[in-house]
Amino acid sequence: MPNQNSPTRYNAVAQAFHWIIAALIVTQFTLGWTAQFLPLGARKVARLDWHKSFGMTILTLAVLRLLWRLFNRPPELPAGMTTIEKSLARATHVLFYVLLFVMPLTGWMMSSAKNYSVSWFHQFTWPNLIGPNEQAFNLLRTTHDTLSWLLFALALLHILAALKHHFWDKDDVLKRMLPFTKTEKRS
Amino acid sequence: MKKLALAATSTLIIAAATAAAADSVASFAAAAEQSRLEFAGVQAGAEFKGVFHKFTASVEFAPDALASSRIDVQIDMNSVDTMDKDRDTTIRSKDVFDVSHNPTAHYVTKTVTKTATGFAAVGALTLRGVTKDVPIEFQFAPAAGGAKLSGSAKLNRLDFGVGQGEWKSTETIGDAVKINFSLVLKPKT
């Protein structure tokens, strides 16, 4: 399969993956972080029910996105970037991919450890990954929670970097992921 | 006249004896260690299972004397276990089982009938202070040193007021609950 991205632009599939998953992650933070403060009750169960369904959606999309990414190289980074900047950018993106898997997986394992199986929008139930285990649950919850802060920090860095490229460096790094925009063809 | 009276009396005795024979049921008690009482509900769209660790069952049964067969089960509602402490605490609370006011549930059959595959019964279930008929289906298999009785039932938790306030919503916790039981029966001494 030929590379579907142009040298200067992410194509529609890459953009769709990026923005749909970004929107889902914002939703997940809203549901997950607010659910923590709810007392144990029907409202909390219902909110985490949505959180789990969206989380499993992200995991599924992450698998597809990774497969797609393996066959489609992203546009090259601007020539003006230093080696350190390029390494940092790559590391950030690798870590994003890791978290796209680890966040849903630790969440799924948490649910399994608590013997609360994960449903996908009440359509079907995912199998439990591990058996009921209170200690494992506590450890997984701490991991899931700590990693959510890492993801938050990473997203912040990612957004600030994109804005820096756009307004400071005045390159096309932000625009090539934005739909309905045009990037200059590189000669 | 005397002869007639004698004949009538002996007929009565024979009839009574036959009736007694047909009515003879064996009395059993469930062995606590080997018997199991499970339930399965739906929480947030996914099934969860629980068990009652403590219950007693008294069974009088004979396949050819169903009219006098009876299953009587007392369940200690505090012994509920869904493999999660938080959920168990919630289940024992006032809005769900309300164990402080209703520590036991009771099931006793009214009629037992034969079905194509085994047996069926209708009994009165008293749960959270509400008594309603619940049908069950079961198999009865004589075994060495007793018998095995296993079967299932379906009920709607809201029929018994299990789930008040925020737990009434069937969106979060489904109304239908499946029951499965497997009793290892030993003859009563």
Interface residues (C-beta under 8 A of the other chain):
Chain A: L40 G41 A42 R43 V45 A46 L48 D49 K52 K114 N115 Y116 S117 V118 S119 W120 F121 H122 Q123 T125 P132 E134
Chain B: Q43 A44 G45 A46 E47 F48 T82 M83 D84 K85 D86 R87 T90 E166 W167 S169 E171 T172 I173
